[in-house]
Amino acid sequence: MLALYYYPGNASLLPHMMLREIGAAFELRLVDRTSNGQKSAEYLRLNPNGRIPVLVDGDLVLFEAAAIALYLADRFPEAGLAPAMGTPERAAFYKWMVHLTNTPQAEYYAWFYPHAQVSDEAAAVALKQAAGERLDRMFDVISGQLGDRTWLLGERFSAADLFLFMLIRWGRGMPRPPRSLPNLNALAERVVARPAVQQALEAEGIKAPLF
Ligand SMILES: N[C@@H](CCC(=O)N[C@@H](CS)C(=O)NCC(=O)O)C(=O)O
């Protein structure tokens, strides 16, 4: 049995949406961040970094949202969440998955948790502002690359679109939210219209504004 350790709206939303798209049986296990559950001894045995999410599949214990996403795409190829191995489309899929995780997702860490990096209040404010400006530029590039395509890979929907939606959603409180870019807004609308995504959002108790 698959089990996903999650907290509503966190990086666990990507594998959660994928599991709903796949239609596999799985158990959702809440990590209670309100009591710092991600730093409990029990959870640290699953992910010594104390971060959410973790996927358990039998004896496999996997952390890192992007790694979980790539694993799920391979484990359930019939769900079509990634193009066939060895194709140019697969290469583009890797590009987006890696870019999204190590560029905007990593930048969000400074935006959401500036105090984890600097203790001085003025430095934290400056760090957050600089991270927000870098995120704006990253979303400009992603929006330009997306253009008027339906999905990041063109006509083909993939897990990368779910990933991008999650990152667009995280920016909904920014001074210039990603949804203010028409291409990104249109992609987020298309993702939210998917029944599996609606199920995941509802199961996590996520209400409007969704992004
Ligand atoms: N690179 C990691 C980042 C995970 C991450 O930072 N998760 C956040 C929630 S979105 C978290 O657990 N924050 C709580 C903390 O750092 O204590 C991944 O993609 O899994």
The ligand as a Gaussian input file, in Angstrom:
#p B3LYP/6-31G(d) Opt

LIG

0 1
 N       13.087000      19.919000      -1.579000
 C       12.097000      19.436000      -0.648000
 C       11.498000      20.624000       0.093000
 C       10.392000      20.212000       1.002000
 C        9.945000      21.375000       1.886000
 O       10.645000      22.397000       2.072000
 N        8.764000      21.194000       2.464000
 C        8.230000      22.228000       3.337000
 C        6.733000      22.372000       3.122000
 S        6.360000      22.875000       1.479000
 C        8.452000      21.836000       4.777000
 O        8.447000      20.673000       5.093000
 N        8.608000      22.839000       5.637000
 C        8.686000      22.619000       7.050000
 C       10.052000      22.790000       7.602000
 O       10.990000      23.135000       6.856000
 O       10.163000      22.564000       8.818000
 C       11.011000      18.668000      -1.421000
 O       10.713000      19.063000      -2.541000
 O       10.489000      17.677000      -0.893000

